[in-house]
Amino acid sequence: MTDFSMELSADQVTLREWLHGFALNEMRPIAAEWDEREETPWPFIEEAAKLGVYGLDFMMNAVGDPTGLSMMIALEELAWGDAGLAMSLLGTSLGVAAIVANGTREQQVEWVPQCFGSPGDVKLAAFAVSEPDAGSDVSSLRTRARYDEASDEWVLNGTKTWITNGGIANVHVIVASVDPALGSRGQASFVVPEGTVGLRMGQKFKKMGIRASHTAEVVLEECRVPGRCLLGGKEKLDEKLSRVRDGKRAASQAAMATFEATRPAVGAQALGIARAAYEYALDYAKERKQFGRAIIENQAIAFKLANMKMSIDAARLLVWRAGWMAATGKQFVAGEGSMSKLFAGETAVAVTDEAIQILGGYGYVRDYPVERWHRDAKIYTIFEGTSEIQRLIIARAISGVQIK
Ligand SMILES: Cc1cc2nc3c(=O)[nH]c(=O)nc-3n(C[C@H](O)[C@H](O)[C@H](O)COP(=O)(O)OP(=O)(O)OC[C@H]3O[C@@H](n4cnc5c(N)ncnc54)[C@H](O)[C@@H]3O)c2cc1C
């Protein structure tokens, strides 16, 4: 039994201080450069691996905290440093989470270390669900997985889009439909190992924000993977499909529960961006003088800062609550995971917008980081479920009504 406490443990305080130092010294100085370059920051990822911020051990330590707060604290600090650079480290965890959630013990042991590699030889993973015609509506995936019994191989065909680390990852986890008639209940996840013929990167996207994180299409053409690459194994899939065909309830609810549990981690990143902008704007408002006084002496500015701080603290409470619920196995009865991601994402957009306003013209130009934080913040109301989809989840959870 882990009681909820707002008092951080000594380990959590140490973790926060260590990552704050990393964010301040290793991320802030290079953030603007990688935003402009819009490329994967390999030297930074290598450095993070060397310092122990990227890798299996780091993830295991953060996930291993029974209170669930360590991961939230870690992600807030990394995104405070820079959300794009943070995502260049965190994209891998999407693939890892899919393997952990759906894979057998043997599959986890085989694939998870390969997702990270090691210092000096870092690897990346990607998790590919979204398609050009299937974003929020993941039940309508067109990517197909066909089983070739003769060779015990799965053959994947289709196009994935908006994939973080897509085409450059060493391990891709691809969600594909095995039986399209069954919608999301007819889907399964497949590991595509490095060097597999038939998987290639399509278009690389030029983005508004988080530009140090690579986003691209993944094209699958007669892409063959061994039978053991089906996460969870064929027996389990066949059992699930026959249950669904018999009209019984089946496992896609489990996938939804996993998403709900990982959402606070996304919210924690949004929170980091919001805090960065708030702190910057607060300092600036005390320094900047107009009409012979600091601009913070005007209520119009001071009240903005009061609201920004209040929203950030409220977002953190929602993120920590949901992180704690996920770690302690509490059931999400009112979409608490969605609440945390939704509120933190919208807070990040609003707070960075207000920060630009407080800086005036200086907020609008690239010599200052605030416009970048605003561009970075916007993705948090879009990916991992848009704000509208989060509201649907909460509304359905609290009402029991299948709201459209
Ligand atoms: C930078 C970036 C990185 C990403 N990384 C990944 C990744 O690694 N892996 C991956 O699989 N995907 C990834 N995505 C995809 C992301 O999850 C989708 O963009 C997102 O789910 C929305 O899908 P869509 O873009 O097709 O929008 P749509 O689903 O077409 O939505 C368009 C608008 O309609 C609204 N809408 C849709 N349906 C409803 C409804 N029922 N009720 C009310 N409103 C609705 C949406 O909220 C939105 O405002 C990434 C996207 C971006 C931009």
The ligand as an ORCA input file, in Angstrom:
! r2SCAN-3c Opt
* xyz 0 1
  C       4.452     15.683    -34.019
  C       3.540     14.499    -34.006
  C       3.995     13.291    -33.514
  C       3.160     12.172    -33.537
  N       3.680     10.955    -33.120
  C       2.939      9.829    -33.320
  C       3.501      8.527    -33.093
  O       4.665      8.406    -32.682
  N       2.733      7.448    -33.357
  C       1.461      7.554    -33.831
  O       0.835      6.515    -34.060
  N       0.883      8.763    -34.044
  C       1.602      9.895    -33.815
  N       1.057     11.135    -34.066
  C      -0.311     11.219    -34.575
  C      -1.293     11.843    -33.600
  O      -1.558     10.966    -32.544
  C      -2.542     12.240    -34.411
  O      -2.193     13.385    -35.165
  C      -3.726     12.507    -33.538
  O      -4.187     11.324    -32.976
  C      -4.885     13.167    -34.312
  O      -5.163     12.496    -35.494
  P      -5.312     13.327    -36.858
  O      -4.122     14.183    -36.952
  O      -5.573     12.386    -37.962
  O      -6.581     14.258    -36.624
  P      -8.136     13.866    -36.828
  O      -8.439     12.615    -36.100
  O      -8.458     13.934    -38.272
  O      -8.827     15.072    -36.056
  C      -9.043     16.357    -36.658
  C      -9.880     17.187    -35.691
  O     -11.158     16.567    -35.512
  C     -11.385     16.307    -34.144
  N     -12.151     15.059    -33.993
  C     -11.931     13.855    -34.584
  N     -12.846     12.975    -34.172
  C     -13.651     13.602    -33.304
  C     -14.779     13.228    -32.528
  N     -15.249     11.974    -32.546
  N     -15.349     14.155    -31.739
  C     -14.886     15.406    -31.701
  N     -13.833     15.834    -32.404
  C     -13.219     14.940    -33.184
  C     -10.013     16.192    -33.522
  O     -10.050     16.419    -32.134
  C      -9.258     17.268    -34.281
  O      -9.537     18.525    -33.711
  C       1.849     12.281    -34.022
  C       1.390     13.508    -34.493
  C       2.211     14.602    -34.537
  C       1.702     15.882    -35.136
*
